[in-house]
Amino acid sequence: MNKLISSKVIVQSGIAFGTSGARGLVTDFTPNVCAAFAVAFIKSIDKEFSFNTVALAIDNRPSSYAIAQACTAGLKQLGLSVVYYGVIPTPALAYKAMQDGMPSIMITGSHIPFDRNGLKFYRPDGEITKADEQAIITNTAELNAIEDLADLTLNKAAETVYIERYATLFDQNALAGKKIGIYEHSSAGRDIYKNLFERLGAEVVSIGRSDEFVPIDTEAVSDEDKQKAISWSKKHKFDAIFSTDGDGDRPLISDENGQWLRGDILGLLCSQLLNIEALAIPVSCNTAIEESGKFKKVIRTKIGSPYVIAEFAKLSREYKSIAGFEANGGYLLGTDIQINNMLLKALPTRDALLPVFVLLMQKQKITELLTALPMRFTASDRLQNFAREKSLELINKLKNDASHFLSCLGYEEGYSLNTTDGLRITLDCDDVVHLRPSGNAPELRCYAESSSEQLADKLVVDALKFLSHS
């Protein structure tokens, strides 16, 4: 029997951890590589926890089922049982596994193109840390080469538990009178959402379902999806349109006019409405969060949910209710909280449903809720197929002197730099340009903030145009 060493297999694969999970080309996720990651994950945590079962789930990518089969083959070499929950949102898998005290693996590439895929790992107590990622990469567990991939038996329990988490939290008529469009595309949660929204009293129209995988990025919504939402809203007179990214952990919601909300603004509104005391958020989020004056403490981190989660332990020593969210909209509940005299348990991983439900439960229109916020607007986009090495080279150059770059954008004033993650340039007029190589794909991301939506949009367009020719 051909014996393999997990660390060697992983290094040779070229698959690397990014901001959320291990990502790479589908062609690199060979059965041996998938099994090596699964075995290394378990061997890196098995001294801390006692378990005999591992939970798995997948998104709708064509490659995801075979990856799950390979992970299962590796796990069974360790004498472990595997429960396969099928196509469900990442937070549904994480929540069920945490309640059962078992580790879990989500096979998903989230929003990246379908020729790529990934693995997200969860310990029995929640999402892995950056230290856990290193422990997986360097683990020297032995495994046999994978020869056969067996069919997996579907278990629907995680889907049911996730639905009940929210269906029992709110009144059955909580969304009565609301007409909601659900942009289903290829989201892992598309077969859950309509049922759940209708159970809460909403009138639901399913739209945009696709048999092909659609890589929706909630931080960089395409012009096509922007126009679709406006057209759908005019046609159906929706109160809101709801969607998610591919694995259902990042929400995308529009107002009644079909205008998509920024994820950090959704997080800000949700946190205010839940009376959250303290927040951990990535450095790329809108400064309206601090300007709102609604929170006792706001900590800014590097971009990526592991960095946000790492701050929860510190915040929980001083504050009773803590949460985090990202510019992509994923909401992380760091502590148990009370809603409607019901206990909502913490879910310290990105979730798409909580912020959306909290927003839609309000009597005011979404546009009315937005007008009460500080007038700070953000925009973002990306240069795709842009080598990470080139991104780093450009950013290092700008760290030394950004004056020419800013001059080309129309700014002739002072600025300050923040290098927490990438390069964040704050001008004396409070406009912001933030550049960062993606941790998940060969992309250069650009975030901008200004006093108007038009200025923020223009800033992103101009910055990316300049950088694409640099």
C-alpha positions in Angstrom: 0.0 0.0 0.0 1.4 3.4 -1.0 1.9 5.5 2.1 1.7 9.3 1.8 2.7 12.1 4.2 0.0 14.8 4.5 2.3 17.8 4.7 4.2 16.7 1.5 1.0 16.1 -0.4 -0.4 19.5 0.7 2.7 21.5 -0.2 3.1 19.8 -3.6 -0.5 20.5 -4.4 -0.1 24.3 -4.6 -3.3 24.8 -2.7 -3.0 27.5 0.0 -5.1 29.1 2.7 -6.5 32.5 2.0 -8.9 34.7 4.0 -11.3 31.9 4.5 -10.3 28.3 3.9 -7.9 26.6 1.5 -8.4 27.5 -2.2 -7.0 26.3 -5.5 -7.8 25.1 -9.0 -10.1 22.1 -9.2 -7.4 20.2 -11.1 -5.2 20.5 -8.0 -7.8 19.0 -5.7 -6.9 15.4 -6.5 -8.3 12.6 -4.3 -5.0 12.3 -2.5 -4.8 16.0 -1.8 -8.4 16.2 -0.5 -7.8 13.2 1.8 -4.5 14.7 3.0 -6.2 17.9 4.0 -9.0 16.1 5.8 -6.6 13.7 7.7 -4.2 16.6 8.6 -7.1 18.6 9.9 -8.3 15.8 12.2 -4.8 14.9 13.4 -4.1 18.6 14.2 -7.1 18.8 16.6 -7.7 15.2 17.9 -5.7 15.8 21.1 -7.9 18.8 22.1 -11.3 17.2 21.4 -13.1 13.9 21.8 -15.2 12.8 18.8 -15.8 9.9 16.5 -17.7 11.6 13.7 -17.0 14.3 11.2 -19.6 16.3 9.3 -19.3 17.3 5.6 -21.4 19.5 3.3 -20.9 21.0 -0.2 -21.9 23.9 -2.4 -23.3 23.5 -5.9 -20.0 23.5 -7.8 -19.7 20.6 -10.2 -16.5 19.5 -8.5 -17.7 19.6 -4.9 -19.2 16.1 -4.5 -16.1 14.3 -5.7 -14.0 16.3 -3.2 -16.4 15.3 -0.4 -16.0 11.7 -1.5 -12.2 12.0 -1.3 -12.3 13.7 2.1 -14.6 10.9 3.3 -12.2 8.2 2.1 -9.4 9.9 4.0 -11.4 10.3 7.2 -12.5 6.6 7.2 -8.8 5.6 7.2 -8.7 7.2 10.7 -11.7 5.0 11.8 -14.1 7.9 11.8 -17.7 8.0 10.8 -18.8 10.7 8.3 -22.2 12.3 8.2 -22.9 14.0 4.8 -25.4 16.9 4.9 -25.4 17.5 1.1 -25.8 21.0 -0.5 -26.4 23.4 2.4 -25.1 26.9 3.4 -21.8 26.9 5.3 -23.3 28.3 8.5 -25.9 25.5 8.5 -23.1 23.0 8.6 -21.1 24.9 11.2 -24.1 25.4 13.5 -25.2 21.8 13.4 -21.7 20.4 13.9 -21.0 22.9 16.8 -24.2 21.8 18.5 -23.2 18.2 18.2 -19.6 18.7 19.3 -18.0 17.4 16.1 -15.6 18.9 13.6 -16.8 19.6 10.1 -15.5 20.4 6.6 -17.3 22.5 4.0 -16.4 21.9 0.4 -16.8 25.3 -1.3 -15.0 27.9 -3.2 -17.5 30.6 -2.1 -17.6 33.3 -4.8 -14.6 32.4 -6.8 -15.0 31.0 -10.4 -16.2 27.4 -10.8 -12.8 26.2 -12.1 -11.6 26.6 -8.5 -12.8 25.2 -5.3 -11.9 25.1 -1.6 -12.2 23.6 1.9 -13.4 25.3 5.0 -12.6 23.7 8.4 -14.5 23.9 11.7 -13.3 22.5 15.0 -16.1 21.3 17.4 -16.0 24.8 19.0 -16.1 26.8 15.7 -14.1 28.1 12.8 -10.3 27.3 12.7 -7.7 30.0 13.4 -4.7 31.0 11.5 -2.6 28.9 13.9 -4.8 26.0 13.1 -4.2 26.5 9.4 -0.4 26.2 10.0 -1.0 23.1 12.0 -2.8 21.5 9.1 -0.2 22.5 6.6 2.7 21.1 8.7 1.1 18.0 10.0 2.9 14.8 9.1 0.1 12.4 9.3 0.3 9.2 7.3 -2.4 8.0 4.9 -2.9 5.5 2.1 -3.3 6.6 -1.5 -7.0 7.0 -2.4 -8.1 4.3 -4.9 -11.9 4.3 -4.7 -14.6 7.0 -4.1 -17.7 5.6 -2.5 -21.2 7.2 -2.8 -22.3 9.3 0.1 -25.6 8.9 2.0 -27.5 12.2 2.4 -28.6 13.3 5.8 -31.0 16.3 6.0 -30.6 17.1 9.7 -28.4 20.1 9.4 -30.8 21.8 6.9 -33.7 21.2 9.3 -31.8 22.6 12.4 -30.7 25.7 10.5 -34.2 26.5 9.4 -35.5 26.0 12.9 -32.9 28.3 14.3 -34.7 31.2 12.7 -38.2 29.9 12.2 -38.6 29.5 15.9 -36.9 32.8 16.8 -39.4 35.1 15.2 -43.2 35.2 15.1 -44.9 33.3 12.3 -46.2 36.6 10.9 -43.0 38.5 11.4 -42.6 39.2 7.7 -46.4 39.4 6.9 -47.1 42.1 4.3 -43.5 41.9 2.9 -42.9 40.8 -0.7 -39.4 39.4 -1.0 -37.6 38.3 -4.2 -35.1 35.6 -3.7 -32.3 35.6 -6.2 -31.5 31.9 -6.1 -28.8 31.5 -8.9 -26.6 28.5 -7.7 -26.5 29.4 -4.0 -26.1 26.5 -1.6 -29.1 27.7 0.3 -31.5 28.2 -2.6 -33.7 25.3 -1.6 -34.0 26.5 2.0 -34.6 30.2 1.7 -38.1 30.3 0.1 -39.5 27.8 2.6 -38.0 29.8 5.5 -39.2 33.3 4.4 -42.7 31.9 3.7 -42.8 30.3 7.2 -42.3 33.8 8.6 -45.2 35.2 6.6 -43.5 36.8 3.6 -44.8 36.6 0.0 -41.9 35.1 -1.9 -41.0 35.2 -5.6 -38.1 33.0 -6.7 -35.9 34.6 -9.4 -32.7 34.0 -11.3 -32.2 30.3 -10.6 -29.4 28.8 -12.6 -28.4 25.2 -13.5 -24.8 26.4 -14.0 -22.6 27.7 -11.1 -22.7 31.5 -10.8 -19.8 33.0 -8.8 -21.6 35.9 -7.0 -19.2 38.1 -5.1 -21.1 40.2 -2.6 -18.3 42.7 -2.4 -18.1 43.3 -6.1 -21.6 42.9 -7.5 -21.5 42.9 -11.3 -23.2 45.6 -13.3 -25.5 42.9 -14.7 -26.7 41.9 -11.3 -27.2 45.5 -10.3 -29.4 46.1 -13.4 -31.3 42.8 -12.7 -32.2 43.9 -9.2 -33.5 47.2 -10.4 -35.6 45.6 -13.1 -36.9 42.9 -10.8 -37.9 45.5 -8.2 -39.8 47.6 -10.8 -41.6 44.5 -12.2 -42.6 42.8 -8.9 -42.6 45.8 -6.5 -40.5 44.0 -3.9 -39.8 45.3 -0.4 -36.4 43.7 -0.8 -34.4 41.2 -2.8 -32.3 38.6 -0.9 -29.4 36.5 -2.2 -26.1 35.1 -1.1 -22.7 34.1 -2.4 -22.2 30.5 -3.5 -22.0 28.9 -0.1 -24.6 31.0 1.6 -22.5 32.7 4.3 -22.4 36.2 2.8 -25.8 38.0 2.3 -26.8 40.3 -0.5 -29.9 42.4 0.0 -31.4 45.2 -1.9 -33.7 48.0 -0.8 -37.2 48.5 -2.2 -35.7 50.2 -5.3 -33.5 47.3 -6.2 -30.3 49.0 -4.9 -27.9 46.5 -3.3 -26.7 47.4 0.2 -23.1 47.3 1.1 -22.3 44.4 3.4 -20.8 46.5 6.1 -23.8 48.9 6.1 -26.1 45.9 6.6 -23.8 44.7 9.4 -24.0 48.2 11.0 -27.8 48.3 10.9 -28.1 44.8 12.2 -25.7 45.5 15.1 -27.6 48.7 16.1 -30.9 47.0 16.0 -29.6 44.1 18.1 -28.0 46.5 20.6 -24.6 44.9 20.2 -22.1 46.5 22.6 -18.8 45.7 21.0 -17.7 44.9 17.4 -14.7 43.3 15.7 -14.6 44.2 12.0 -11.9 44.2 9.2 -10.0 47.3 8.5 -11.8 47.7 5.1 -15.2 48.4 6.6 -17.0 51.8 6.4 -16.0 54.4 9.0 -19.7 55.1 9.5 -19.5 52.3 12.0 -17.5 54.4 14.5 -19.1 57.7 13.4 -22.5 56.2 14.4 -21.5 56.4 18.1 -23.6 53.3 18.8 -20.9 50.9 20.1 -18.8 50.9 23.2 -15.9 49.4 21.4 -14.9 48.8 17.8 -11.8 46.8 17.0 -10.4 46.7 13.4 -8.6 43.6 12.2 -6.9 42.2 9.1 -9.4 41.0 6.5 -10.7 37.5 7.0 -13.2 35.9 9.5 -10.4 34.1 11.5 -9.0 37.5 12.4 -12.4 38.8 13.5 -13.1 35.7 15.5 -9.7 36.0 17.2 -10.8 39.3 18.8 -14.0 37.8 20.3 -12.2 36.2 23.2 -10.8 39.6 24.3 -14.1 41.5 23.8 -16.1 38.9 25.7 -14.1 39.6 28.9 -15.6 43.1 29.0 -18.8 43.1 27.1 -22.0 41.0 27.2 -23.0 41.2 23.6 -20.4 41.1 20.9 -20.5 40.5 17.1 -18.5 41.0 14.0 -19.1 41.5 10.3 -17.2 42.0 7.1 -17.5 44.2 4.1 -18.9 41.2 2.3 -21.9 41.2 4.6 -21.1 37.9 6.5 -22.3 38.4 10.1 -20.6 36.6 13.0 -22.5 36.4 16.4 -19.9 36.2 19.1 -22.1 35.7 22.1 -25.6 34.3 22.9 -28.2 37.1 22.8 -31.9 37.5 23.5 -34.3 38.3 20.7 -38.1 38.3 21.3 -37.4 36.8 24.8 -35.8 33.9 23.0 -32.2 32.8 23.3 -30.2 32.9 20.0 -27.0 31.0 20.4 -23.7 32.4 19.2 -22.6 31.4 15.7 -19.0 32.7 15.4 -18.8 32.1 11.7 -20.2 34.1 8.7 -23.9 33.9 8.4 -26.2 35.4 5.8 -29.6 35.1 7.4 -29.5 36.9 10.8 -28.7 40.4 9.5 -31.3 40.1 6.7 -34.1 39.0 9.0 -33.3 41.7 11.6 -33.5 44.3 8.9 -36.7 43.0 7.3 -38.5 42.8 10.7 -38.4 46.6 10.9 -41.6 48.6 10.1 -39.6 51.2 8.3 -38.5 50.8 4.7 -34.9 49.9 4.2 -34.2 53.3 2.6 -35.6 55.0 5.7 -33.3 53.1 7.9 -30.3 54.0 5.7 -31.0 57.8 5.9 -30.4 57.7 9.7 -26.8 56.6 9.2 -23.7 58.9 8.8 -23.3 59.8 5.2 -20.2 57.7 4.3 -20.3 55.6 1.1 -18.1 52.7 0.1 -17.5 51.0 -3.2 -15.3 48.1 -4.2 -14.2 46.1 -7.3 -11.3 44.0 -8.4 -8.8 43.3 -11.2 -9.2 39.7 -12.0 -6.4 37.4 -13.2 -3.9 39.8 -11.6 -0.9 37.9 -10.2 -0.4 38.3 -6.4 3.2 39.1 -7.0 2.3 42.0 -9.2 -0.2 43.3 -6.6 2.4 43.2 -3.9 4.9 45.0 -6.1 2.5 47.8 -6.8 1.5 48.1 -3.1 5.1 48.2 -1.9 5.8 50.9 -4.4 2.9 53.0 -3.2 3.9 52.5 0.5 7.1 54.5 -0.3 5.3 57.3 -2.2 1.6 57.4 -3.1 1.6 61.0 -4.2 1.8 60.4 -8.0 -1.0 57.7 -7.8 -3.2 60.1 -5.8 -2.5 63.0 -8.1 -3.7 60.9 -11.0 -6.9 60.3 -9.0 -7.3 64.1 -8.6 -6.0 64.5 -5.1 -3.3 67.1 -4.3 -3.4 66.9 -0.5 -1.9 65.1 2.5 -2.6 61.5 3.4 -1.9 58.8 6.0 -1.2 55.1 5.5 -2.5 52.0 7.2 -0.8 48.7 6.4 -2.9 46.4 8.7 -3.9 44.5 5.5 -2.7 45.7 2.1 -2.5 49.5 1.9 -5.2 51.8 3.1 -4.7 55.4 2.2 -6.8 58.0 4.1 -6.7 61.5 2.6 -7.0 64.7 4.6 -10.5 65.2 3.1 -11.4 61.8 4.7 -11.7 60.0 1.3 -10.2 56.5 1.4 -8.5 54.2 -1.1 -7.6 50.7 0.1 -5.7 48.2 -2.1 -5.3 44.5 -1.2 -4.4 41.3 -3.0 -7.1 38.8 -2.6 -6.3 35.9 -0.3 -8.5 33.5 -2.3 -7.7 34.2 -6.0 -5.3 36.0 -8.3 -7.1 39.4 -7.9 -6.3 42.9 -6.8 -9.1 44.3 -4.7 -9.8 48.0 -4.4 -12.1 49.5 -1.7 -13.0 53.2 -1.6 -14.9 55.5 0.7 -16.2 59.0 0.2 -19.0 61.4 1.1 -21.1 60.3 -1.8 -21.8 57.1 -3.6 -20.8 58.6 -7.0 -17.5 59.7 -5.7 -16.7 56.3 -4.1 -17.6 54.5 -7.3 -15.5 56.9 -9.4 -12.6 56.5 -7.0 -12.6 52.7 -7.5 -12.9 52.9 -11.3 -10.1 55.5 -11.5 -7.8 53.6 -9.2 -8.2 50.3 -10.9 -7.8 51.9 -14.3 -4.5 53.4 -13.1 -3.2 50.2 -11.6 -4.2 48.0 -14.6 -1.7 50.1 -16.7 1.0 50.3 -14.1 
